[in-house]
Amino acid sequence: MHSTAALSILATVAAYFVLLLVVGRLTSSRHDNDAFFRGNRQSPWYLVAFGMIGASISGVTFVSVPGMAMGIDMNYMQTCLGFVLGYFVVAFVLLPVYYRFNLTTIYSFLHQRLGGRSYKTGASFFILSKATGAAARFYVVCIILQRFVLDAYGIPFPCTVLLMVVLIWLYTRHSGIKTLVWTDTLQTVCMFAALALIIVCVTDALGMSLGEAAKAVAASPHSRIFVFDDPMSKQYFWKQFLSGVFITIVMTGLDQDMMQKNLTCKSLREAQKDMCSYGFAFVPANLLFLALGVLLMMLAGKQGLALPEAGDQLLPMFAATGRLGNAVVVLFTLGVVAAAFSSADSALTALTTSCCVDLMQKPDNERLRRRVHIVVAVGFVALVLVFRVVDSPSVIDAIYVMCSYTYGPLLGLFAYSLFTKWKVNDRLVPYIAVASPLVCFAADQLTQHFTSYRFGYELLMLNGALTFLGLMATRRLKN
């Protein structure tokens, strides 16, 4: 990369961070735990809805989804359609429960419904799931900055990760979720502005108008969305659609990170409007990302460039190397950093909240909360460094596979709590929750060995069902 492009990236990151710090300062008039954990329940629903789009999309979407068009065309839209139905389930099944019990963390519902060990099990699986998933997402951004900019200056990768996390900690340390509602809005604006302008630059490089580009994408063989003809395929419609429904339920509705912002709304009705609004936004947002991937493949063909082996490298190959000009380098950096910060900052806040409220059960201790926030940030740095050894052709696919194993027990616990009136053997719940993912892993390996069937994201549903059945099977045993 040319030195001017590298300097442009560094300047963009620095300016963006300063802006976040200013917003954080302006929104942190109150430093108490209620502001940090629940935003004083004063957030406007439309602000939460708009900011949640950026928080849900993350830096992984910005990098990985355009590249998915290389391998599976636009089949990912089948999952996105499932997301919409999943958001309605969250809005009208889960949110009423959370507001009725006036929860700070959603896992305290398990305490009231099932017992102390079930509560700690649910919170522990969330912490494991969120920490690993957020670290994977954040890793994508750090490795891009490292590969295309910081390696040239001899800056080690651990220093890159540490610096980025310190920046996030600085603007979230005072008012937590109250600040994030506002910074997420800024980050979503930056991300979509960058996406739209990059699409304009790519169509210009192809010598097309936006209308011509839309027609070219529609005519491309990579524009195929639906797969109905091969039930054994991982891209089969009903597998993808139902997986999208359940992915949304667990990664939004059963995730303290995602729900914490929704619980800052003034009322249940406003939270439901927020949830449905940004749920619908996922279809056009991801369609734009996939269309960008198709256009980039066309541009590679026009310029005689070989496509990268990994889909995650398609957009950076053009946008981070200066091939489309320094303006695109700046836009790409802004979009990726905005999306990454939006998901990582809320993850750190939610993990801090769950550790203080769920595991330590000290929601009013401000000194403890500040210390836990630092410890969570340090642990997050360590996880990102560990994730560097994971070699996956698509990080977003790896995240959904991890989700299938770690969120499955949460799905089973909440389904049992909401749809039955039975008690559980609270002492056995942790063992059931650990056994279910292990059984799923064994089933996946044996199925691959003996048949042609390959499990996809439907492992999540199997995992949740096994947890549910385990709770049912042991419910009559004495504690």
N, C-alpha and C positions, 0 to 999 in steps of 0.2 A: 504494500500500500504506500502511496505517496505520502510524504511528511505532512503536506497540507491537509489531506483527508484525515490522517491520524489526529492532527491538531483540531480539526473540525469536530471529530468525535469527542475528544476530551473536553473541548469548550462547551459542547452541547450538554454533556453529562454534568459538568460543573454548573452551568447556568440553570439547568433543570432542577438540580438539587437545591440551589439557592432559592428558587421559586417555591419548592416544597417546604423548605425551612421557614420561609416567610408565612406561608399559609398555615403551617403548624403553629407558629408563634401567635398568629392572629386568632386561632381557634382554641387556644389552650388557656383561657382565662381561669378555668377551674381545673385543679390538679387532683381532685379526690378520686376515690375508686369508682364511684357511681358514674362519673364522667368517663373514666378509662374503660369500664366494663360495659356500660349501657348508654352512654351518651346523654345521660339525664332524661332519656325517653323524649327528646325534643326534636328529632331529625325530620325534616320535610320528606314525605314519601317519594316525591319525584326526584329529589336530589339523591336519595338512596338508590332508587331504581337506575338512574343514569350511571352513577358511580359503580354499581354492581356489574354492569356490562363489562367494564374494563377489568374489574377484579376477577370475574369469572373467566374471561378470555385468557388472560395471562400471557407472559412472554413466550411460552411454549406454543400457544396457538399462533402467534404472530410469525414464528419461525417454522413450525412443523406443518401446520395445515396447508399452506401453499404447496409444500413438497409432497403432501399426501396424494395430490393429483397425479404425480409420477407413477405411483405404484398401484393405487386402487381407484383411479379416476375421481369422480365426485361422489363415490359411495358413502363418504362420511356424512353427507347430507341426510341419509337415512337415520343415522344416530341423532342428528340435530333435530329432526322432526319428532323423535321420541323425547328429546329434551323438553319440548313445548308441553306435551302432556304431563311430563314429570313435574314441571313447575306448577301446573294447576293442582296436582295432587298435594304438593307441598303447601300451596296457598290455602286449600280448603280442607285438608285433613290434618296436617301437622301444625300449622300456625295457630289455629284455634286452641289447640291443646297448650301450646307454649304461652299464649297470652292469658289463657284461663288460670294457669298456675303461676303467672307473673314471674317467669324464670329469668335468672341471670345467665345460667348455662343450661342448655337443653338436656344435659345428662342428669341433672337433678330430678327430672321427671322419673327416671329409672329408679331413683332412690325412693320416691314416694310410692311408686307402683310395684316394684319388685324387691327392693332391699339394698343394703349397703354394699355388698360384694358385687351385685349386678351394676350398681351405680359406678363403682370404681372400675369395673371391667369395661363399661361403655366409654368412660372418660379416657382410660388407658389406650383403648383401641383408636379413639380419635387422635390422641397425641401421637401415637405411632404412625397413623395414616397421614395426618396433616404434616408432620415433620418430614417424612420421607417424600411425600408428593410435592410439597413446597420446595424442598431442597432440589428435587429433580428439575422443577420449573426454573428455579433461580440459576441452576447450573448452566442451563442453555444460554442465558444472557451473559453470565460471567465468562464462559468459554469463547463466546463470539468476540467480546471485547478483548480477551486475552489473545486470541488467534490473529485478529485483524489489526490490533492496535498496540497493545501493551507488550507483546513479545519483542517488538522492535525496540522498545526502550529498556529491555532486560528486567522488567518487573515480574517477579515470581507469581504464579497463579494463586497461592495462598494469600498473598498480599492483596491481590485483586478482590478476592472473596471477602476478606476481612474489611477492606475499605468500604465495599458496597453495603455490607451489613451494618457497619458503624453509621453510615449515612442514614440508613433506615431507622436505626435505633434513636438517633438524635431527634428526628421530628415526631416520633411516636411515644417517646418516654414520658411525656407529661399527661396528655389527655386521651391517649389511646384511640378508642373507637370513635370518640367525638371528633378528633382531628381527621381520622380516616374517611369519614363520610364526605368531607370537603376535598381532601387530597385525591380521593378516588374520582371525583367529578373532574378535577383538573387532568388527571391521568387519562381518563376516558376520552376527553376532548383531544388531548395530544395524540393518543393512539389512533383514533379514527381520522384525524386530520392527516397524520402521516400516511396511513393506509390509502386514503383517497388520492393524495398527491403522488404517491409512488405509482399507483395505477395509471394516473395521467402521464407520468414520465415514461412508463413502459409502453403505453399506447403510442406516444410520440415517437419513441425509438423504433416502433414497428411501422411507423408511417400511417397510422390509422386514426380515425376519430373515435370517440367513445362509443358511438353507435355501431361503427364497423367492428370495433373490438368485441362488443357484446355479441354480434352476429357470428364472429369468428370463433368465440368461445362456445357458443351454442352448437356450431357445426363441427367442432373438434371431437374426435373419437374419445377424448379424455373427459368429455362432459357427461358421460353416462352416470346416472344417479342410482337407479333402481336395479336390484338383482333379485329376480323371482324364480330363475330357472335352475338354481343349484342349491338345494337345502343343505348340502354338506359344506358349502363355502362359508368362510368366516364373514363374508360380505352379504350373505343372504338377508333379504329385507327384514324379515320378522326377528331374526337374531339381532340385527343392528337396531331396529326400532325399539324393541322391548328392552334391550340393553341401555339405550338412551334414556328410556323412562326411569329405569332403576338406578342408573348412574346419577341422574339428577336428584332422585329421592335421597340417595345416600351421600353424594358429594355436595349437596346443597341443604336438603332438609334435615339430614342427620349430622351435619357438619357445623360445629360451633363457629368456625371461621365465617362461613357464609351466613348463618342465621343471626350472628351477633349484630350485624348491621341492620337486619330486618327488625330485630327486637328493639332498636332505638327509635322506631316510628312511634307516633303519639297514640295510635290505636290499632286494633286488629284490622279494621277495614282499610286503613292507610297502608298497612304492611301487605295486605292482599293485593291492593292496587299496584304497589311496588313490585311484588313478585310476578304478577301476570304481565306487567309492562315489559320488564326486561327479559322475561321468558320468551315473548314473541320476537324480541330483537335478535335472538340467536340465529334464526334462519337467514335473514339477509346479511348479517355480519359474517357468518361462516361461508355463505355463498360468495361474498366478495373476496375472502381469502383464497378460496379454491379457484375462483376465476383468475385471480392474480397468478396462481401457480400454472394454469394453462397458458396464460399469456407469456410467462417467463420461459416455458418450454418452446413456444413459438419463436421467441426472441433468440434462444440458444440455437435453434435450427437456422434462423436467418443469419446469425453471426458465425455459424460453423463451429460452435462450441459443443464439446461433449457434456452430457448431463452428468451431474455428480452421482456417486454411488448411493449416498444417503439423501433422503428427501429433505432432511433438516438443513442441508447445505445449498439447496436450490436458490432461495431468496438471498442469503448472504453472498453467494457467488456473484450476483449482480449488484446488490444494494450496499454491500460493505467493502467492496474492492475498488470503487470509483469508476466502474465500467459505464455507469449511467450518469456520472458527474458527481461532484462533491455535494450538491444540493440533495441528491438521493441518499448519500451517505449520512448526512445530518438527519434527514427524515427517518431513515431506517433506525438510526441510533435512538432518536427520540421515541419512536413507536415501541421499540423493544424494551427500552429502559422504563418507559411509562407503564407498559403492561407488566413488566417484571416487578417493579416497585409496588404496583397496585396489589399484586397477589402476595408478595413476600411480607409487606408491612402488616397486612391484615392477618397473615399466618402467625407472625410473631406476637401480635396482640391477642389473638384467640388462644394460642398456646399458653401465654402468660395467664390469661383469664382462667382457663381450665385447670392449670396447675394450682393456682391460688384458691379457686372456689371449689373445685371438685376433689383434687387429691389432698390438699392441705386443709381445706375447709376453713379458710381465714379470709373471707371476702372484704373485711373492713381494715385489714392491716396494710397501710400504705407503704411502710418501709419494706415489708416482705414483698409486696408487689413490685417495687422498684428493683429489689435484688433478684427476684425471679426473672424479671424482664431481661436483665443482663445475662443471667445464666442461660436462658432460652436463646438469646442472640449468639452466645458462644457455642452452644450445642448446634445451632443452625449452621454456623460456619463449618463445624466438624463434619456434619452430614453432607454438605455440598462437596467437601473435599473427598469424602468417601464415595460419593456418587460418580466422581470422575472415572472410576474404574469400570463403571457399567458401560458396556458396548452395545447400544441398541440403535438400529437403523432409524427409529422414530421414537423420540422421547415421549411424545404424547401417547403413543401406543403402550410404552413401558409404564407410564403413570396409570393408565386404565387397567393394565394387568395387575399392578400392585393394589389398585383400588378393589379389584375383585376379591383379593385375599384379605385385605385389612378392614374393608368396610362391610364385608359380608356378615360378620357377627353383630355389628351394629344394626344392620337391616333386620336380622332375626330377632334381636332383643326388642326393638321398637315395634315390630309387627306383632310380636307376642303380647306386648304391653297394651297396644292400642286395640287389637281385635279379639282378645280373649279376656275373661275375667278371672282366670286361674292364677293362683300363686305359683311360685317357683321354689325349687330347692336352692336357695341363695348360695349355699356353700359350694354347690357343684357348678354354678354358672361360669366361673373363670375357666374351668377345665373344658366345658362344652365349647366355649368361645374359642379356645386355642385348638381344640380337636377338629372343629369344622374346617378351617383353612388347610390343615394337614391332610384331611381326608380328600378335600378338593384337589390338592396338589397331587396326591397319589392317583386319584381318578384320572386326572389330566395326563399324567405320565403313562399310565396303563392303557388308556384309550389311544394315545398316539402310537404306542408300541404294537397293539393288537388290531387296530382298525384304521380306516382312512379318515375317521372323524377327528376334527381339531376343535377343541374348545376355544371360544373367543371371549368376549366380554360377558357371555352368559354364565361364566363361572361365578359371577357376583350373585346371580339369582340362586344358583345351586348352593353356594356358601350360606346365604341367608336362610334357605329352606332347611339345610342341615342343622343350623343353630336353632331354628324354630322347632324342628322335630325333636332335637335333643332336650329342649326345655319342656316340651310336652311329655316326653317319655319319662322324665324324672320328677314331674310335678307332684306325684302322689307319694314320693318318698319323704320320710321325716327329715327335718333339718337337724 
